Amino acid sequence: MENPAQELIKSILDELTTFAKTETIIGEPITIADTTVIPVCKITLGFGAGGGAGGVKEKGEGLGSGGGGGVCIYPAAFIVIRGEQVSLLGVKPGKWEPVLEAIPKLIEKLKEGRKDKKEKEEKKG
């Protein structure tokens, strides 16, 4: 049988690793018209745990353990696919300017794509 500290460490690691799945790092693709955006995230895991046993002759022996952990998930980049063109838009923590600057262009392209698609459908129908 494992000691309580080992069981605690194993339990913490099991819980933290549920966050570190491929689906968490490479997000769900978002597609509008001919543009697909795939978020790529960075995950940082940290944990600590410890345990001990001891006692005093008059009071008997004792055993204790404790631990905790944390997870930080934030965007690292976006993969942008437009037709046959693929680009990577990197994002540094706290520096969203490239993303914010790209949003108006992306929205305009998406509007153009929808307009073109609608015009093609009207010509067919």
TIDO-221760 format. One line per 10 residues: their letters; for each residue x, y, z of N, C-alpha, C. Coordinates in Angstrom, 2 decimals. Atoms other than C-alpha are relative to their C-alpha. Layout:
BEGIN
a> X:Y:Z:X:Y:Z:X:Y:Z ~ ... .
END
This chain:
BEGIN
menpaqelik> 0.85:-1.19:0.00:0.00:0.00:0.00:0.89:1.25:0.00 ~ -0.75:-1.25:0.06:1.27:3.48:-0.88:-0.26:0.81:1.26 ~ 0.25:-0.87:-1.14:1.73:6.01:1.87:-0.90:1.15:-0.44 ~ 0.95:-1.07:0.35:-0.74:8.93:2.03:0.59:1.09:-0.88 ~ -0.63:-1.04:0.81:1.75:11.42:0.52:0.11:-0.46:-1.46 ~ -0.09:0.52:1.37:2.33:9.19:-2.52:-1.38:-0.04:-0.66 ~ 1.36:0.03:0.53:-1.41:8.70:-2.96:-0.47:1.41:-0.36 ~ 0.39:-1.39:0.24:-1.94:12.47:-2.72:0.68:0.54:-1.26 ~ -0.74:-0.45:1.18:0.77:13.22:-5.30:-0.59:-0.62:-1.26 ~ 0.59:0.69:1.16:-0.68:10.63:-7.67:-1.36:0.60:-0.34 .
sildelttfa> 1.33:-0.57:0.22:-4.18:12.08:-7.23:0.11:1.39:-0.62 ~ -0.19:-1.35:0.56:-2.97:15.65:-7.91:0.45:-0.08:-1.45 ~ -0.50:0.15:1.37:-1.04:14.58:-11.01:-1.09:-0.50:-0.94 ~ 1.10:0.51:0.83:-4.03:12.63:-12.33:-0.97:1.12:-0.36 ~ 0.93:-1.10:0.25:-6.26:15.69:-11.99:0.62:1.05:-0.93 ~ -0.64:-1.03:0.83:-3.74:18.12:-13.51:0.22:-0.47:-1.43 ~ -0.25:0.48:1.36:-2.95:15.92:-16.49:-1.28:-0.09:-0.83 ~ 1.23:-0.02:0.79:-6.63:15.89:-17.48:-0.09:1.28:-0.82 ~ 0.00:-1.25:0.74:-6.02:19.50:-18.60:0.96:-0.01:-1.18 ~ -1.07:-0.01:1.00:-2.99:18.64:-20.74:-0.29:-0.95:-1.15 .
ktetiigepi> 0.38:0.84:1.13:-4.86:16.85:-23.50:0.26:0.76:-1.30 ~ -0.20:-0.61:1.30:-4.28:17.50:-27.18:-1.12:0.98:-0.32 ~ 1.13:-0.87:0.28:-7.78:19.01:-27.41:0.11:1.33:0.71 ~ -0.18:-1.25:-0.73:-6.78:21.63:-24.85:1.05:0.86:-0.68 ~ -1.09:-0.74:0.61:-3.59:22.61:-26.66:-0.38:0.48:-1.40 ~ 0.49:-0.36:1.33:-5.00:22.58:-30.21:-1.51:0.08:0.10 ~ 1.43:-0.20:-0.20:-8.48:24.06:-29.98:-0.85:-0.42:-1.18 ~ 0.96:0.34:1.05:-11.58:23.42:-32.03:0.09:1.02:-1.13 ~ -0.02:-0.93:1.14:-11.42:24.92:-35.54:-1.31:0.79:-0.10 ~ 1.15:-0.87:0.22:-13.74:27.85:-36.22:0.04:0.39:-1.47 .
tiadttvipv> 0.01:-0.26:1.43:-14.76:28.16:-39.88:-1.16:0.92:-0.36 ~ 0.99:-0.90:0.55:-16.57:31.04:-41.54:0.42:0.26:-1.44 ~ -0.28:-0.11:1.44:-16.77:31.12:-45.34:1.22:-0.85:-0.32 ~ -1.19:0.79:0.38:-13.34:30.07:-46.67:1.15:0.17:0.98 ~ -1.05:-0.23:-1.00:-11.43:31.00:-43.49:-0.24:-0.87:1.22 ~ 0.05:0.82:-1.21:-10.66:28.62:-40.64:1.08:0.49:0.95 ~ -0.94:-0.43:-1.04:-9.02:29.73:-37.39:0.06:-1.11:1.05 ~ -0.21:1.05:-1.01:-7.52:27.15:-35.01:0.85:0.58:1.12 ~ -0.80:-0.51:-1.12:-6.41:28.34:-31.56:1.01:-1.03:0.49 ~ -1.04:0.84:-0.57:-3.17:26.96:-30.14:0.33:0.60:1.37 .
ckitlgfgag> -0.20:-0.49:-1.36:-2.74:27.24:-26.37:1.26:-0.54:0.64 ~ -1.13:0.44:-0.81:0.14:27.00:-23.95:-0.55:-0.32:1.38 ~ 0.47:0.43:-1.32:-0.42:25.13:-20.73:1.20:-0.09:0.95 ~ -1.02:0.09:-1.03:1.63:25.52:-17.57:-0.64:-0.69:1.20 ~ 0.48:0.74:-1.16:1.13:23.02:-14.76:1.01:0.13:1.13 ~ -0.90:-0.01:-1.16:2.55:23.25:-11.26:-0.68:-0.66:1.18 ~ 0.58:0.61:-1.18:2.07:21.31:-8.10:1.08:-0.21:1.05 ~ -0.89:0.32:-1.11:3.59:20.58:-4.73:-0.74:-0.87:0.99 ~ 0.62:0.88:-1.00:2.96:17.97:-2.10:1.07:-0.47:0.96 ~ -0.94:0.51:-0.99:4.54:16.60:1.00:-0.74:-0.74:1.09 .
ggaggvkekg> 0.61:0.75:-1.09:3.94:14.41:3.96:1.06:-0.33:1.04 ~ -0.93:0.34:-1.05:5.48:13.32:7.17:-0.66:-0.79:1.11 ~ 0.48:0.76:-1.14:5.17:11.18:10.21:0.91:0.31:1.18 ~ -0.80:-0.26:-1.20:6.34:11.71:13.73:-0.88:-0.08:1.22 ~ 0.80:0.05:-1.20:5.23:11.92:17.24:0.79:0.38:1.23 ~ -0.56:-0.29:-1.30:5.86:12.65:20.84:-0.36:-1.19:0.88 ~ 0.23:1.19:-0.81:6.23:9.80:23.35:-1.30:0.05:0.79 ~ 1.18:-0.09:-0.85:3.47:11.08:25.58:-1.31:0.02:-0.79 ~ 1.24:-0.20:0.76:0.95:11.78:22.78:-0.18:-1.01:-1.13 ~ 0.13:0.99:1.06:1.60:8.97:20.31:0.59:0.52:-1.31 .
eglgsggggg> -0.55:-0.35:1.31:2.50:9.09:16.64:-1.07:0.61:-0.89 ~ 0.94:-0.64:0.93:0.96:11.08:13.83:0.50:-0.12:-1.43 ~ -0.32:0.08:1.42:0.89:11.08:10.06:-0.80:1.10:-0.69 ~ 0.72:-1.07:0.70:0.02:13.95:7.74:0.56:0.22:-1.39 ~ -0.44:-0.34:1.35:0.19:15.04:4.14:-0.86:1.14:-0.53 ~ 0.75:-1.10:0.60:-0.90:17.98:2.02:0.56:0.29:-1.38 ~ -0.48:-0.33:1.34:-0.64:19.27:-1.49:-0.98:0.89:-0.73 ~ 0.86:-0.84:0.82:-2.04:21.45:-4.19:0.65:0.21:-1.35 ~ -0.53:-0.23:1.33:-1.60:22.45:-7.77:-0.79:1.07:-0.72 ~ 0.68:-1.01:0.78:-2.56:24.90:-10.44:0.28:-0.18:-1.48 .
vciypaafiv> -0.12:0.09:1.45:-3.03:25.19:-14.18:-0.22:1.39:-0.58 ~ 0.16:-1.26:0.70:-2.59:28.21:-16.44:-0.08:-0.32:-1.49 ~ 0.18:0.24:1.43:-3.94:28.05:-20.00:-0.21:1.36:-0.66 ~ 0.18:-1.25:0.73:-3.51:30.96:-22.40:0.38:-0.19:-1.46 ~ -0.27:0.17:1.43:-3.42:31.45:-26.17:1.45:0.29:-0.33 ~ -1.38:-0.19:0.45:-0.01:31.09:-27.79:0.04:0.44:-1.45 ~ 0.03:-0.32:1.43:-0.98:31.38:-31.46:-1.35:-0.39:-0.58 ~ 1.17:0.40:0.76:-3.72:31.04:-34.02:0.46:-0.44:-1.38 ~ -0.26:0.46:1.35:-3.46:28.98:-37.18:-1.16:0.51:-0.85 ~ 1.03:-0.58:0.86:-5.32:30.84:-39.93:0.12:-0.63:-1.38 .
irgeqvsllg> 0.02:0.66:1.30:-6.30:28.94:-43.08:-1.03:0.72:-0.87 ~ 0.88:-0.68:0.97:-7.72:30.94:-46.01:0.21:-0.67:-1.34 ~ -0.15:0.73:1.26:-8.33:28.76:-49.02:1.20:-0.92:0.08 ~ -1.23:0.81:0.03:-4.91:27.26:-49.82:1.12:0.61:0.84 ~ -1.04:-0.71:-0.74:-2.97:29.77:-47.69:-0.12:-0.27:1.51 ~ -0.04:0.27:-1.44:-1.93:28.86:-44.12:1.01:0.94:0.64 ~ -0.93:-0.87:-0.71:-0.40:31.33:-41.68:-0.15:-0.22:1.50 ~ -0.02:0.14:-1.45:0.51:31.35:-38.01:0.09:1.39:0.60 ~ 0.04:-1.29:-0.66:-0.42:34.38:-35.92:0.37:-0.22:1.45 ~ -0.48:0.21:-1.37:1.68:34.28:-32.76:-0.53:1.04:0.96 .
vkpgkwepvl> 0.50:-0.88:-1.04:0.45:35.79:-29.52:0.91:-0.14:1.21 ~ -0.80:0.03:-1.22:2.72:36.73:-26.66:-0.90:0.37:1.16 ~ 0.85:-0.32:-1.15:1.16:36.79:-23.19:0.00:1.49:0.28 ~ 0.13:-1.42:-0.28:-0.17:40.28:-22.54:0.17:0.88:-1.22 ~ -0.20:-0.79:1.22:0.48:41.37:-26.13:-1.00:-0.45:-1.05 ~ 1.10:0.38:0.89:-2.80:41.09:-27.99:-0.10:0.90:-1.23 ~ 0.10:-0.94:1.11:-2.09:43.89:-30.47:-0.10:-0.69:-1.37 ~ 0.12:0.63:1.31:-1.45:41.56:-33.46:-1.37:-0.63:-0.24 ~ 1.32:0.62:0.13:-4.70:39.73:-32.78:-1.05:1.08:-0.21 ~ 0.98:-1.07:0.12:-6.69:42.93:-32.30:0.10:0.69:-1.35 .
eaipkliekl> -0.18:-0.62:1.31:-5.19:44.42:-35.46:-0.52:-0.90:-1.11 ~ 0.42:0.94:1.05:-6.04:41.29:-37.45:-1.52:-0.17:-0.04 ~ 1.45:0.24:-0.06:-9.69:41.15:-36.34:-0.77:0.80:-1.06 ~ 0.76:-0.71:1.03:-11.01:43.98:-38.58:0.24:-0.55:-1.41 ~ -0.31:0.58:1.31:-9.21:42.49:-41.61:-0.71:-1.34:-0.17 ~ 0.64:1.31:0.05:-10.54:39.05:-40.79:-1.52:0.15:-0.19 ~ 1.44:-0.23:0.12:-14.10:40.34:-40.37:-0.34:0.46:-1.42 ~ 0.24:-0.48:1.36:-13.88:42.19:-43.70:0.10:-1.14:-1.01 ~ -0.17:1.14:0.91:-12.60:39.06:-45.45:-1.18:-0.96:0.13 ~ 1.13:0.89:-0.21:-15.37:36.99:-43.89:-1.26:0.56:-0.64 .
kegrkdkkek> 1.15:-0.63:0.63:-17.99:39.50:-45.03:0.08:-0.15:-1.52 ~ -0.20:0.15:1.44:-16.52:39.42:-48.55:-0.31:-1.43:-0.43 ~ 0.24:1.41:0.31:-16.58:35.63:-48.51:-1.48:-0.34:0.02 ~ 1.45:0.25:-0.09:-20.23:35.55:-47.42:-0.72:0.65:-1.18 ~ 0.63:-0.72:1.11:-21.16:38.16:-50.04:0.23:-0.76:-1.31 ~ -0.32:0.76:1.21:-19.37:36.19:-52.79:-0.80:-1.30:-0.06 ~ 0.76:1.25:-0.05:-21.03:32.96:-51.66:-1.47:0.25:-0.30 ~ 1.40:-0.33:0.21:-24.46:34.60:-51.59:-0.25:0.33:-1.48 ~ 0.15:-0.35:1.42:-23.94:36.06:-55.09:0.06:-1.25:-0.89 ~ -0.11:1.24:0.77:-22.88:32.66:-56.44:-1.28:-0.82:0.11 .
eekkg> 1.25:0.75:-0.22:-25.96:31.02:-54.90:-1.16:0.64:-0.75 ~ 1.08:-0.70:0.70:-28.25:33.70:-56.39:0.10:-0.24:-1.51 ~ -0.19:0.25:1.43:-26.73:33.16:-59.84:-0.42:-1.42:-0.37 ~ 0.39:1.40:0.25:-27.30:29.40:-59.55:-1.51:-0.18:0.06 ~ 1.41:0.21:-0.28:-30.84:29.71:-58.25:-0.87:0.84:-0.84 .
END
